[in-house]
Amino acid sequence: MATRRTFLATAAAAASAGALAACARGANAPQGSAASPAASATASPDLDHFMTLSALLTGYTTLDATAGATYLQNLRSDPQLSPGIDDLFMRSGLSSDGAPKSLAELTARGVFNNPAALALYSRILADWYSGTYDAASGTVTQTWTGALAWKACTFTKPPATCGGPTGYWAKPPA
C-alpha cells in the first residue's frame, strides 16, 4: 500500500525530472532552428522592416526582436490592419533599397499625412512604449520591465524591480 509520503516523493521526483528535461531541451536546441521561434522570426524580411520602422518611430535602435515579432504577428492577425502594414512598408521605402535613415527622412516622405497610416503608427508606438498590445481577447502584456516607457522615464523604474543595492536611492540621479 502506497503512503502519502511515497506518493509525494514520487510526484516531486517526476516534476524535477520533467523540469530538468525541459531545461536540457532549451539548452541543446540548435540556434536558428524551428525550435527557436525568436531565431526564425528574425530571419523574416517582414520582421526586419517592422524592426527598422519601429526603431525610426521610437528612437531606440536596440529593440527586442521577440517583442517586435509578437507585435507584428498581432497586427498581421487583424485582417483590417495587415494590408496597412504592407502599405506602411511601401510608403516608407522599407520594402526597397532606399530605406529612410531617420524620422525626419520618414516624415519628408509624407507617410504621416494619411490618417489611417498615422493611426497604425500610433498603435505601433503604443505597443512598444506600453509593453502591451490589443488582441481579440483583450489587452495582453508582452513585457513589463522591457516597455520603452521605462527607458524614456529615466528617473524611475518599473514597480517591483530592484534599482540597485540597499541604499542606492540615497544618491541623486546622474
C-alpha positions, -999 to 999 in steps of 0.1 A, spaced: 0 0 0 14 34 -10 16 60 16 10 97 12 48 103 18 57 79 -10 32 95 -34 46 130 -27 82 119 -30 74 102 -64 55 133 -76 84 156 -66 109 134 -84 88 133 -115 83 171 -115 121 176 -111 129 152 -139 105 170 -162 119 204 -153 155 192 -159 145 177 -192 129 209 -203 160 229 -194 182 204 -213 160 207 -244 162 245 -242 200 245 -238 205 219 -266 182 235 -291 202 244 -322 203 282 -329 182 293 -358 162 261 -359 124 258 -359 126 251 -322 136 287 -316 107 310 -326 127 342 -320 155 330 -342 132 320 -370 113 353 -366 144 374 -370 151 359 -404 119 373 -418 121 404 -441 87 414 -428 101 415 -392 133 433 -404 111 460 -420 90 462 -388 120 465 -366 136 492 -388 103 511 -388 99 507 -350 135 520 -344 128 551 -365 95 557 -347 106 550 -312 141 565 -314 156 533 -299 179 512 -321 181 482 -298 146 468 -296 137 433 -285 131 412 -316 109 388 -297 86 416 -286 87 430 -322 77 396 -336 48 394 -312 36 430 -320 39 424 -358 22 390 -356 -7 406 -336 -11 434 -362 -9 408 -391 -36 387 -374 -60 416 -378 -74 414 -414 -82 451 -414 -47 461 -403 -25 437 -422 -28 454 -456 -20 487 -438 14 472 -427 23 464 -463 13 500 -473 34 514 -445 64 495 -456 59 505 -492 52 542 -485 82 545 -462 106 528 -486 114 499 -463 105 474 -490 131 489 -513 168 497 -510 160 533 -502 150 529 -466 149 561 -446 177 566 -421 159 590 -397 125 600 -385 129 634 -404 135 615 -436 104 593 -429 84 625 -423 97 641 -455 82 612 -475 48 622 -463 40 590 -446 23 607 -416 -2 626 -439 -25 596 -443 -49 593 -412 -51 555 -414 -13 552 -416 -10 577 -387 -33 555 -366 -12 525 -373 20 543 -365 4 554 -332 -6 518 -324 29 505 -331 43 532 -307 17 524 -281 27 487 -282 64 494 -278 61 521 -251 34 503 -230 47 468 -235 12 456 -242 -9 450 -273 -46 447 -281 -57 412 -290 -92 398 -297 -92 385 -261 -83 419 -246 -51 437 -237 -21 414 -234 12 423 -217 42 413 -238 68 428 -214 65 448 -182 101 457 -175 110 460 -212 84 486 -220 100 516 -236 82 539 -212 107 529 -185 136 538 -207 120 572 -216 114 580 -180 149 577 -168 140 590 -133 120 559 -124 119 521 -128 91 496 -131 75 489 -97 86 457 -81 120 458 -96 152 464 -77 171 496 -86 204 485 -71 220 476 -38 204 487 -5 208 525 -2 211 532 -39 182 557 -37 203 579 -14 224 591 -44 209 617 -67 204 606 -103 232 613 -127 
